[in-house]
Structure formats: structure tokens, C-alpha cells
């Protein structure tokens, strides 16, 4: 069973600020889903290669051609906050 | 009218792309308040494209059968200069600086893009109830869901608000709403269509698919969007056949496999009966059938709900309130800003999947969940490939039941189990199409699913076309219309 502490830890990893009631509801729902997923433990997978991709692809190469990049202004246009040519975020480093 | 009928009418000069675009825009204005298929209607862009198409048809030089076709796009496909929401608040204000490859290709073919359609947030859901902008309703019964996650596109085509549409399918998000809305929904082989400009959910499974009213229109749409794209390294570099030419030929001599696990416990008897009758119809047309077994079918959902959330948790890490979309103000540091923005911007289902995926990938659980699920994925794939080595096409129901009522599947797991017949194909990367094969007693469409070999969409469309020609199901239209 997944604990409330586990859920809080995963929420921190996932950068989701969950309210206490949301945390408990999430715990109960994840518990139910994980119990269902646990049926996979009964499958014999000894010697089975994992599938990461349905289509086998190896080392897709292309010409190293010079193409026009997106203009800086187009990339900044959607920013919720910016200063000049930069994305602005809350302070990370203390003074 | 279908896309091919419209092209014929343009050719004869009976109508024009502009008149048809105006008629569709008027129909959207009159009916979409009830259906809720569209999130954004791009009236000006549509009319400008239609006027250009008028001139080409008038000059006798159309770009092809899609020239002037009024189409809709699921709002997970980037459109330059047109807001793209993914059904989420977290993308508030986001206007993509580029078009998805499939959008470029449709416009190059002359298509008239009417707008962007509603969807479950980030394509996570099977009912289009998980949109931040409210649900879409099923044109056959407004109290029922259109399916999802591409419910807006499916409903738009069913309600004749668009002649065709694009959606995306990760675990059934084109085929399941196509079944619920009684339209043709094709999920191509993984890699057949470029994912460039498709906002990522689960990258090893996501694929752009089509909605149309018949197999011929599906062939036209697929032909336009399929093909290699250097901007998507996972797109397959293989020639694109002439899907329209491949429609002819019928089913005589084809071997159809009937997987017994798709007719077991839990399937609505009305669905099972309609699908079995469809199989009899195909036999009557000269196909041979063979019973096959896909013993790993029941593991599909469990595998999918480890792998897709795991990939989603990684893909959706980009929504951090820095580069685009929503930002919750007032945070004292970066982590708090990100955590509060994501909490405010994502809906409950997206949070659940991010949590599930983060858990499955976290230290101590990776091998037990993610590693194991990837191995069982191999077994699911082998099952399907082994069956398709013996038969040409698998025939099965698309969903265990017909469209359910809004609010009926409040339990997340109950919602997930609706995808039991569509998820295995996605895990194997194989193409599959859903088409109308009858109605329930209550008048709701039933979907027949055809599953094919990798890159063999042509055979699926040939079977679908033969079935349509032999039956009269397409004549029925929702009362809304």
C-alpha cells in the first residue's frame, strides 16, 4: 500500500503543490490503480527483452544542414514574465 | 457531404469551397453550443483558405481532392498564430510560433481549417470530460460522452460541423471516440505520420490519426499526412502508397482473425452481436475467418498505465511557468513557483498520471513497475505480431460498450478499462481503424475495429470500404442534424 508520506514525496519530485485533502484522495486513487497494475507481477518475464519503442529504429542520421532557427522574439513571445531578452523567474540564489 | 463528394461538387462547379466553409461555420454557430466540439473557431483563416481554393478550382487547377475540404484539428496540434490549449489551463495564452507538420501538409493540400477541437486535457481520458473548458457531448445523445480523448474531433465530424478532422491516439483516443460517435477513426502505424508539432503525452505511443465519414475520405486524409519528416526522428522513412487506389479489390481471399479474448466477459451483448454480424457480412463478401487467441490482452491496460504515465511525467515536466503558459504569481522561490503553477494549471486526471508516472520511475520502484511493464509490452507485441503472421487483419470490437453517460465513470480505473481493446494495438505500434457497424437498441453507434500489420493501413481501408459498400449504416445521421 502506498503511504501518505510516499505520495507527498512523489508530489515534491513532480513539483505539484497538493492540498492535504487532495493528497489523501490521490493516495486512495493511486492505491487502487497500483493494486490493478500489480497483476503484472504474475507474468513470467524471465529472458524477455523490454520494448521501449514499437518500431525498431537505430541511429537515425540526417545531414548536418544549417537552417534558420526560430527568431528569439518568437521564442520569448509566450513567456509569462521576461526582462529584455531573458525569461524572468523568482530569485534562486541568495544575496 | 463527404470530402470526396465535395471535391466532385467543386469540380462540377455546383458549389465552392467558400460556400461550403460558410455553411460549416454557420452550422458551428448554430449547433456547437449544444455539442461543444470546438475550443477555437478560426473563421478568418478558414475563409481566406477557402477563397484561395475557390480560385484554384475555378482555374481548373485544384491541388487535389482535399482542396477546399473543411476540416478540424484536435487542439493538441500546434497551429502558428492560433492558440493551442491541449484542453488545459496550464497553456493559458500560448500561441505556437510554428505549425505541426500535419497542419502544414493539410494546408499544402488546400484544406480549409475551421478550428481547434476539444479534448481531454493533454489527451488523458476517454470521455472528453477532463477538459478545462468543459465537456463535449455526443451528437447521437447529448446526455452521453463522445469518447476521448479526441472527443471534439469525433463529435465535429459526426455532427457534420466538419467534413473530417485530425485527432491523436495514444491508447485509443481516435478509435474509441470514433466508435462512440459512429465515424471512421484511423490510428496509423506508429511512425507513419510525423509527430512534429504534436504536443507530447507519451512519445513511444502517440500517433496522429484521422476522423472521417467513410473509408474513402480516410484514405484521402491519411495520404495527405503520412510520410517521413526529418523533424521527427521516429517517423518511418517508407513510401506512402496510394490509399485511394487500394480501396478497390474487396475482401475475397483475405483471412480475418477473430481474437476470442475480445468477446469475453465484460462486453456489452449488443456490441458483441453487432460485431459478430459484421464478421458474418465480411465472410459473405468472400473473406475467410479464423479464431485466434491473444492471451496477453488483459495485461494491456496495466502495462499502458505504467508506461504512458511514466512518459507523461517526463514530457509534462516542461510546464514550469517559465517559457510559456500559466504562472501563479507570488511565489518566494523557483520551486514554489513551479509547484504552485503546476497545481493550479493541471486538472485532476493529469495530476494523477504525473504522480503515477513519477512514482513508477522513482528510486526503488523503477524495475518493479517501469522495467517490468516494458517487458510485458514485448509479450503483448509478440502476441499480436504472431497472430498477424497467420491472418491479414484482426477484427474485433473497438470498445466493450457503447457511449456512456456524462459522469458515469467517475472512478479513474473504470474509465481506464474502457480502453481494453484499443491499448494492446498501441503498445505494439500497429495500425487500427474503427468504423460504424450498427446501432444499439437506444440508437447509439457500435464500432468495429480492424487491426493490421505494421504499415498496412491500405488493407484496413480496403476491408472498411468493402464493408461500407455492403451495408447501409452510413445513411443514418444523428437527430441533431
Interface residues (C-beta under 8 A of the other chain):
Chain A: X2 X6 X7 X9 X10 X11 X12 X13 X14 X15 X16 X17 X18 X22 X26 X29 X30 X32 X33 X34 X36 X37 X39 X40 X41 X43 X45 X48 X49 X50 X51 X52 X53 X54 X55 X57 X60 X62 X70 X74 X75 X77 X78 X79 X80 X81 X87 X89 X90 X91 X92
Chain B: X93 X94 X95 X97 X98 X189 X190 X191 X204 X205 X230 X233 X234 X236 X298 X299 X301 X302 X303 X305 X306 X313 X317 X320 X321 X322 X323 X324 X325 X326 X327 X331 X332 X333 X334 X335 X336 X337 X338 X339 X340 X342 X343 X346 X351 X352 X354 X355 X356 X358 X359 X362 X368 X369 X371 X372 X373 X374 X375 X376 X377 X378 X379 X381 X411 X412 X413 X416 X427 X428 X429 X430 X454
